[in-house]
Amino acid sequence: MSIEVNGKTIELTEAGYLVNHMDWDEDVARALAASEGIELTDQHWDVINYLRDEYINNGQNQPMERAVLKDMGKRWGSKPTSKDLYQLFPLAPTKQGTKIAGLPQVKRKGGY
């Protein structure tokens, strides 16, 4: 499975995640989001960049929803609810957000 972005073929897993997270850039994120039916806003980018930063700069950490809520609250100046995150990423913020962020599939159970 693969997608074409700017003339480059990007390999995906069967579940639609990037095989190599280093293939990611903002255009790839837009293509992945479009395939999920999502048009990216500034808040989407905040979550995506947070997830990438946690994974790349914090020992491949893939934070659970509670941590995302807490850290987005700091960034946005008011604490979002789970509902707010699910409005951004309807198929689970930590799973769908991770996919669009170009990171490996989250394997843990639950998400809060």
C-alpha positions, 0 to 999 in steps of 0.5 A, spaced: 500 500 500 502 506 498 500 514 496 503 519 491 505 525 494 509 531 490 511 525 485 514 521 491 511 514 492 510 513 500 509 506 503 504 505 508 502 499 512 496 495 511 492 499 516 495 506 512 500 508 517 507 510 514 512 504 514 518 509 515 516 515 519 522 519 516 518 519 509 513 524 513 512 532 511 506 537 511 504 535 504 504 527 506 500 529 513 495 533 508 494 527 504 493 522 509 488 527 513 485 527 506 484 520 506 481 520 513 476 525 511 479 531 515 481 538 513 487 540 517 486 546 522 491 550 526 489 545 532 490 539 528 497 541 527 498 543 534 496 535 536 500 532 530 506 536 532 506 534 539 505 527 537 511 527 533 515 531 538 513 526 543 515 520 539 522 523 536 524 527 542 522 523 548 524 516 547 518 514 542 513 516 547 506 515 544 502 519 549 495 517 551 489 521 551 490 524 558 497 527 556 495 530 550 489 533 553 493 536 558 499 538 554 494 541 549 490 545 554 497 548 556 498 550 549 491 553 547 490 556 554 484 552 556 483 545 557 480 541 551 475 535 553 475 529 550 470 531 545 474 537 543 479 532 541 474 527 537 472 533 533 479 533 530 480 526 530 473 522 530 477 515 530 481 516 536 486 522 537 491 518 539 490 513 533 488 517 527 492 523 530 498 518 530 497 516 523 496 523 520 503 525 524 506 519 520 508 515 526 507 508 527 501 505 529 499 505 537 498 498 539 496 499 546 489 498 548 484 503 551 486 511 549 485 515 555 
